[in-house]
Amino acid sequence: MSESQVALNKNRAKNLGRFAEVMPETAKQIKAQMDEAYKDGALDTKTKRLMAMAVALGAGCRNCVLGHAMGALDKGATKEEILETLAVVTSMRGTTGVAESLRVIQLLDELEML
């Protein structure tokens, strides 16, 4: 995986902004739904982002993985919490979980967290 995960995430954010420009009403509805889903409740936002990252890894959605990994980090997730989440993914998904998790390992490397 030679692509920079940090660069891919920046491009994801840029394209998401472009999506909002060309489809403002749709983007507004999606943002409202996400704001509701990820707000603190019985589970805190950080935990919800870790859960979403795990689901995204299982689905193989690169943009989702990067967005939720960064969202979890922005909410204070530690390297250990990210790695434990990857352990759960690999427990559930086996080698495909390992393969998808490499993206997050590289991201943490690029962020100098490993």
Buried (B, 14 or more C-beta within 10 A) or exposed (E): EEEEBBEBBEBBBEEBEEEBEEEEEEBEEBEEEEEEEBEEEEEBBBBBBBBBBBBBBBEEBBBBBBBBBBBBBEBEBEEEBBBEBBEBBBEEBEEBBBBBBEBBBBBBEBBEEE
